[in-house]
Amino acid sequence: MNRNQLAEFLRNRRERLSPRDAGLPPRPRRRTPGLRREEVAQLADISVDYYCRLEQARGPHPSRQVLEGLSRALRLLPGERAHLFQLAGETAGPPASPPQSVSPGIQRLLEHLDEAAAVVLDAKYDVLAWNALASALMEDFSRHVPRERNLLRRYFLRDTSAGPLYGMDGRDEFEQFAVGHLRAAAARYPEDASLQELIQELLAGSVDFTRVWSTHPINTHHGKTKRVRHPLVGDLTLNCEVLLAPEQDQHVVIYTAEPGTPSHRAFQRLKSLLPGNDQGEWHPSTLRMKEQHNQ
């Protein structure tokens, strides 16, 4: 165990992580960057005193469970996770839960997709990142705590009388693909308590999920076209592409409209309604107010 390098690495990764990136509520601006030590300790499920001692290079040898908790709390990429274990004198092995960090390359991809709506999902369908157009097309995920950003919870535990989730068709296809994906994730991460909790919650709360789960679906295909009934711009026919990020066990779902079509014009209109705020500041009421003003 290299206590000094471990302490330096923990401080470096804590200071580069914003509260929003860690799934914490925003707080007033501080002079020091990154998360507080107590916030990292809370996210890693360890005591504040224990974490402070690790950062001061005087802590005991952390267990593998503690290292996994720190990896999740600091949103470490696979290579960073392996380095953390190495500094602690351990071999990393496969992660115990789906990685939650989104690589800088994927983040830049989202920022530059001006003509597309895109979300990043982990292996259990948690929404990890999204761009502004995805907020306008689907919903503003920043208004929910991370646990409530799970698309399977939002789909299977919703009030079905309100219609399809986000106005999207293809119910049977989505259910087969998503539940098959969740089954595969449960096999890859058998020790992930949050994943098992999600499955049990869905089994207890959704007849539809239970029905599909019992068939052991295999996620081999996902539809390329989605029809969406949007409350502001009407009906859209969108192309849906799924890009894999295998190192992080994540996938990027991208929605685009065929140029020159009515759906493309409607998509452009939806884009024009977006306020000039940063991601995370978008609010549905803002979009509705702008639409009413334009009318």
N, C-alpha and C positions, 0 to 999 in steps of 0.2 A: 504494500500500500504506500503510495506516494502522497503523504498528507499535504505537503505544500502545493503541489501541482493540482491536487484534487480541490483544495480550497480556492485556488486561483481560478480554476475552471468553473466552479459553482458560482463564484462572484461574477465572472464574465457573462455567463449565460443568464443569470438573474437580472443583471443590469441592462441587458439588451431586450428583455421581454416586457412588453407593455401589459397593463391590466386587461385591456380589451383582447389582446392576443391570448391571454391566459384564461379568458372566459369570465373575468371578474367585472363588476360594475365600474363605470368610470368614477374617478375621484379627482379632486382639485389638483392643479399642476403643482409638482414638487421640484425642488432644486436638484435632487438626486434622481438619476434615470432608473427605469425598470421597476421591478417589484420590490416590495419590502420583504425582509427576511421572514416576518411572521406570515406573510401571504404565501410564500413558498412552502413554509412548514405546514400551513393549513392544507394546501393543495396536495402535498406529499403525504399527509396523514402522519406526521411526526411532530414531536414537541419543538417549540421555538428554541428552547435551550439546546437541544440536540443539534438542530440545524446550525445555530450560531457557532457552536463548537466545531462543526465540520468546516465552516468558512474561516475559522480562526486557526485551522490546522492543528487542533488539539482534541478532535473527536475520536471516539472508538471506531473500530472497523465496522463500516455499515454492512448490514445484511443485504442479501439479494433483494429482499422485499423492499427495503429502504431505497436501494438503488433504482428499482422499478418505479417506486413512488416519485423519486426525484426526476427520473426521465419523463414521466407523465407531466409533473408539475412545471418543468422547464421546457416542455414541448420539444424535446431533443429529437433530431433526425436520427435515422438508424446508425450512421457513422459516428455521430456524437454520443449516442447511447453506448455504443461499443467502447468508445474512448473513456467514458465515465466508468464503466465496469473495469477497464484495464487499469485506470488510475487507482481504483480501490482494490486491485489485486484479484479480480474476478474475471471469469470468461462470460461474455454476455449471453450467448445462446439466443434462441428465438424470443421475441418479446412476449410478455404475458398477456398483453392487450393490444388492440389495434393502435398504431401510432396516431397521435393527434396533431402533430406538427405538420405544417404545409411548407414545402420547400420554397426557397426564394424564387426559383424558376417558375413554379406554378403560380405563385403570387403575382409575378410580373405578367404572366400570361393573362390572368384575370384582368389586370389593370389595362391591358392593351386590346382587349376584346370589346371594341366600341360597338360593333354591329351584332353582338351575340349576348345572350343571357347565359351565365355559367355559374355552377355551384361545384364545390369540392366535397365529396362524401368519403367517410372512412368505411371500414369493412362492415360496421353495424348500422350504416346509414345515418350517422351523425353529420349534420351540415357543419363543415369546418371553416369554409370561406365562400364568398360569393361576390359578384360584382353588382353595380348599381342597377343594371338592367334586369338582373335576376330578382332583385328586390321589387322592381316594378311589375314584373311578370308574375311572380309567385307571392312573396311577402317579405317584409323587413325582418330578417332573422335576428337582428341585433336587439329587437324588443323582447326576446325570450332568453332565459338563462340557458346555458349549453345543453342541459338535460332535455329541455323542451324543443331543441332544434332537431331532434331525431325525426326523419321523414316517416319511419314506420309507425311511431307513436302518433304522429300528426295524421297519418292516413287511416290506420285501423281503429284508433280510439276517438275519432271525430264524430260529430253529429252528422250522420249521413243524409238527414233531411235537407241539409244545406247544399247538397249536390256534390259533384266530384271535387276532390282536393285540387285547388288552384284552377278549377274549371277544365281539367285535362281528361280526355277520354282514354281508352285502352286499359280499363280496370283489370280484366283478367290477365292480360299480358304483364302488367306491372306487378300484380300480386305474385304470379308464378316466378318472375325474375327476381323480385326483391326478397321473397321468402326463401327461395333457393340460395340466394347470396348470403342471407343470414344463417342458414343451416351450415353452409360451408365455413363461415366465420366462426361459428360455435365449435366446429371441429378443429379449426386452427388455433383457437384461443380457449381451450377448455377451462382454464383457471381464471378467466376474466369475470369477476363478480358482477360488474355492471352489464355485461352482455347477457349473462344468465338471468339477471333481474329483468332486463328488457323482454326476454323471451317469456318468462313467467307472467309478466304484466300483460303481454299481448295475448297469451293463452287464456288468462283469466278474464280479459276484457273484450275480446273480439271473437265472435263465432266465425267470421270469415277467415281470420288468421288461423284459428284452430283447424278449420277445414283444409286450408291450403297446406299448412304445416304437416298435417297427417299424411299427405300424399308424397312427401319427400321430393319436392321439385328440384330439378337441376337447372341452374341458371346458364343456359347455353346461348340464349338469343334475347336481344332487346330491340323493340321496334324502332325504326328509323324515322317515323313520322308521328307527330302528335297534333291532335286537334284540340285547341284551347278556346274556351269561351271566356274572354276577359271582360270584367265589368265596365271598363272604360273605353276600350277600342274594339270591342266586339269579337267576332270569330277569327281565329288565326290557325293556319296550318303551318307547323314548324318542323324543320328537320332536327332530329335529336341524335347527337353523336356522343359516345362514351369513350373517353380516353383514359387508359390505365396508367397509374403511377405505381409500378410493382414494388419498388423499393420501400415505399411507405404504405403499401397495401391500401391505396386510395384510388378513386376514379373521379374524373372531371366530366360532368354532364353539361353539354353545350347545346343550346337551342338557337337556331338561325332560321331566317325566312328566305325563300327563293327570290332573288332579285327580280323586280318587275311585276311581281304578283300583288294582288290586293293584301295578302298577309304581310308582305314586305312593307307596303305603304302603312299598314296599321302598326307594324313593329316600329317603323320610323316615327310615327306619331307618338307612340308610347315613349320612345326615347326622347322626343322633343319635350315631353311633359316632365321629365326628370328635373328636379331643382339642382342647382349647382353646388350641392353639398357633398362632403366626403362620405364614403361608405360608412354605414353605422349611424348616420344622422338622418337618413331618409325616413320619412314617416308617411303612411298611406294617406292621412288627412291632408298633407301638403300636396300630394299628387292630385287628390280630388279637388282641392281648392283651385289649383292651377288649371285643371280641366274646365271647371265651371267658369273661371275668368275668361278662358279662351272662347267659350261658347257665347 
